[in-house]
Amino acid sequence: MSETKVIAIANQKGGVGKTTTTVNLGAELTRQGKKVLLIDTDPQGDLSTSVGIKETRKLKITIKSLMEKVLQGIPIEKGEGILKSNEEMDIVPANIELGGLEMALEKYPDKEKILQKYINQVKDNYDYVLIDCKPSLGLLTINALASADSVIIPVQTQFLPLKGMTELLQTINKTKVLINPKLKIDGVVLTIADLKTKLTQITVDTIKGNYGGIVKIYNTIIPRGIKAAESTTEGKSVYAYDKSSKPAIAYAEFAKEVLQNSEAIKTRRTKCK
């Protein structure tokens, strides 16, 4: 397996298309021949249900139980807790019990690196590990950032979701300085965009004006579309649900950008060696 890239999909604001972006990016990378592992670190378990896992509350092995094994020094068996989605992606699911672990972690030393220790045990089997983060800047999200090589930030094209951008960037920078020096921001992907409205264009211009000099803004804008919402309830990517829909086409283009960015980084590293 080639060098694994671990990407956290993060935004402390809910409803910005974070989980939808994780599912569809993972599905598109898989269609491009990449081996992908999804990790759900949100106690709501939306990523798990979005790839077709039913009744997450009844799952006996989740990211919570695997992280608990890391804490207790208990060996994890090969493939333990990793499920297969209908679209050939692997996933480590989550459910509501994960919320209790976040509180329990506070008393442990090295509490920010428990997820990293788990990922280090499994990542060599994959080209990409995508972590769907909880919509907060709590300890589970810090664990995800501590584990990741980079971050992709989905931002809905409205003014209100922009308010948390500065705080999120500060948290990412703090994590980089104190915990994970290799952490980088891959970019901001604009989501749930009503491309027909003037507000969307104003918001896009505002994001580029305020943050374009700091972080990459992906060229692809993910449009609002009922097919994207319907696909999650069916436990499918939007491409598998309706490949001709505008969100499906946009996510395919976005995945190409992510791949191009990853290959460019690998090329630069090779030249530096």
N, C-alpha and C positions, 0 to 999 in steps of 0.2 A: 504494500500500500504506500502511496506517495505521502508526502508531508501533510499531516492533518491540519485543517484550519478550524478553529473553534470560534464561532460567532455568537455573541449575545444580541438578541433582538430586544431592545429596551426602550421604555418610555414610562415615566411614573404616572402619566396621564392615561386613564382607561379610555376605550372606545376609539382608538386611533388606528386600528387595523393591525395591531402588533401580532396577534395570533394568526390572523389571516395571512399576513406577510410571511410568518414562519412556515406555515403549512405550504403555501404556494411556492415560496423560494425553495424549500426542501424538495417538493415534487418536481419542479423544473430542473433542479440540479440532478435529481435522480434520472430524469428523462435524458439528461446529457451524459449519462453513463457514470455519474459519481455515486459513491457509496455514502449514504447520509444517515446520521443518527439525530433524531429530535429528542430534546429533553424538556419536559414540562416542569417548570419550577413555580407555577402558580397554583395555589390551593383550590382555585375554582376548577381546575382541570379542563379548561376550554380547549387547549391544544389536543389533549387526549381524545375528547369527544369529536373534535374536528377531523380526526383521521379515522374515525369509525369505531373507537373503543366504547362499548356500551357499559352502563352501570359501573362507573369508575369507583363508586363507594365500596363495591364488593371486591375490588382488587386487593390481593394479599401482599403483592410485591410492587412497590412504587419507588419513586425517587426518595421518599421519606425513609423507607425501610433500608434502602441501600446506603443512604447517608448515615443512618444509625449504625449500620455495620462498620462503616469507616470509623465512626466515633469509638466504637467498642473494640476495634481491632479484629473483627471477625472476617475471615476470608470470604470474598465474593466469588461464586462459581462463574465459569465462563458462560456468558449469555444470560445470566440471571436477571430476571425482571425486564428484559428487553423484548418487546412485542413487535410484530410485523404489521404494518398498515396494509390496506388494500392496494396501495400504489408502490409497494416494495421499499418503503422507508422503514427503518427501525425507529422505535420510540420507547423511551422510558417514561411511563405515565405518572400522573399525580392525581391526588384527590384532596378532599377537605382536611384530611389528617395532617397534611404538610404544614398547615398553619400552626399547629402545636409544636412542631419541631423548630420553627423559626424562633419561638419564644425560648425553647429549651437550649438553643445554641448559645445564648448569651453567657452562660456560665462556663463555657469551654474555652481553653486557650486555643489559639489558631482557628477561632470559630469562622473566620472569613474564608478559609481554604478547604473546608470539608468537601464541597462539591468538586473542587479542583482535584482532590486526591482520588475521588471516584472516577472522574473523567480520564485521568491519567492511566487508569487501569484498562480502559476500553477504547480509547480514541485511535489507537494504531490500526484498528479494523476499518477505519472510515477515512474518507476524503474530507468530509465536512461534518462538524457537530454544531447543530443550531440549538441555542438555548432560548426558550420562550420565557421571558421574565415576568414576574409579578408586577402589576401596575403600582409600584411604590418604590421608594429608595431604601427599603429595609434590608435586613441581613440576608435574605434570600437573593435579592438583586445584587448585593455586594459580593456574595458567593459566586454568582454568575459572572460578574465583571472580573473577579479575581481569577476565574477559570479561563477567560476568553483571550484570544489573540486580538480580537477587534469587536467593535460594536456597530450595529446598524440601528438607526433611530427612525422609526416610522412617525410621521407627523401629519395629522389631519390638516387640511388646508382651510382652517378657520383661525381667527385671531385668538380665541380663548385657549386652545391647546398650546399656543406659542409661549404662554406665560411661564411654563415650567422648563423651557429649553435651557435657560441660563443655569438654573439649579441642577439640571441633569448633567450639563457639561462640566460643572464644578465637581459633581460627585465622581464622574468618570476621571477627571484630572486628579482628584484626591486619591482615588483607587490606584491610579497609575503611579503616583509619587510614593504612596505608602505601602502598597501591596503587590502590584503587578506592573513592573516597569515596561513590559513589552506591549501593554494594552494600547490600541490605536482605535480611532474612529474611522470606520470605512466610509460612512456617509449618512446623509439624511434622505429618506425616501418619502415623498409626498403622497399621501393616501386619501381615499374617500373623497376625491375631488369632483365637484360639479363643474365640469370644464366650460359650461355655458354661461356661468355667472361672472360678473365683474369682481365680486368679492374674492373668488378663487384666484384670479389673476393678481389682484392687489396683495393677497396673502402670499402668493408665490414670490412676487417681487420683494415683499417685506422680508421673507425668509432669506432670500438670496442677498439682499442688501445688508441684513444684520449679521448673518452667519456664513455667507458664502466665502468670506475671506478667512474663516476659521476652520470650517469643515467642508468636505465635498457634498454637493447637492446632486443626487442622481438625476440624470436627464429624464428618465422615465417617471411619469406621474401616473399613479394608479387611480383610475376614475371610479366614481361611485357607480355601483351597479347591483341590481337585485340578484343577479346570478352569483355574485360573490357571497352574499348573505345566505342564499339558498344552499349553496354548496357545503357550507359548514354544517348546516343542519342535517345534510345527507352523509356527512363524514367523508367528504371528498375534497380534492383540490378543485378550484374553479375550472381548470383545464379539463379534468376528468368529467366534470359535471356539464360543461358547455364550452368546448375549446374555441368556438367562434365568438364568444362574448368579449366585450371590450376589456373587462378586468383580466380575462385569461390571456389575451394578447399582450396586455401591459406587463403582467407578471413574467411572461416569457422573455420580454425585452429587458426587464429588470434583472432577471437571472443572468442574462448574457452580460450585463454590466458588471455584476458581482464576479462572474467568472473571469472576465477580462481584467478586472482589478486584481484578482488573486494571481493570475498568471503574470501580470506585470510586476507584482511584488516578488514572485519567485525568480523572475528573470533578473531583477536588480540584485537579489541576494546571491545568485549564481555568479554574477559579474564581480561582486565584491569579494568572493572567496579566492 
